[in-house]
Amino acid sequence: METSTPDNERGVAVEFSSEEERDAFLRHLEEVFGPQRFSNNAAAFETVKAYVLEQRARRTR
């Protein structure tokens, strides 16, 4: 969900240079995680959060 300010309390805040870049990244996440099944929402959130932060760190190197 897009917010006007980062909300690290309830989500993972990442910045994109354009809406197109954001949309492409969301499609990629759906491809990677869509087929997976998690035992609970917390496990899903933590797995996706770690993946997102790792991907963003790689892009800023």
N, C-alpha and C positions, 0 to 999 in steps of 0.2 A: 504494500500500500504506500503510495506516495504521500509524504508529509512535507510541511513547510519548514520544519526543523528536524534534525536527527532525533530519533527516539530509541536510544539503546536500552532503555528500560523494558520495552515491550517488543523489541525486534532487533534486527540487524541493520544498521545504517550504513549504506554505501552510496557513493556519489557517481553519477554518470554524466558524460559530456552532452548527451542528447537523449531524447525519448526513444529514438531508434536503437541506440546502444543499450538502453535499459530493457526495451522490449526483447531484443535479441538475447540478452542475458537471462531474462525470465523464461524464454522459450527453451534455452539450453538447460536451465534448472528443471523444467518440466520433463525434458527428455531424459535427464540423468535420474531424477528421483521419482517421476511419475509411476514407473513400473514397480518400485520398491514398496514393501510392506513393513511398517514399523509396529512395534508392540504397543506404543502409546505416543501421544502428541509430544511429550517432552523429548523422547528419543528422536523423533522426526525433527523437531526444532533444533536440537543440539547438533545433529548430523548435518543438516542443511546450513546452519550457522557456521560451523567449522569449515565446510566446503566453500561457502561464499567468502569468508575472511581469507582463506588460503588463496583463492582465485584472485581476489583484489590485491593481495600482497604481491603476488607474482606479476601482476600488471604494473605495479608501481616501482618495481626494481629496475 
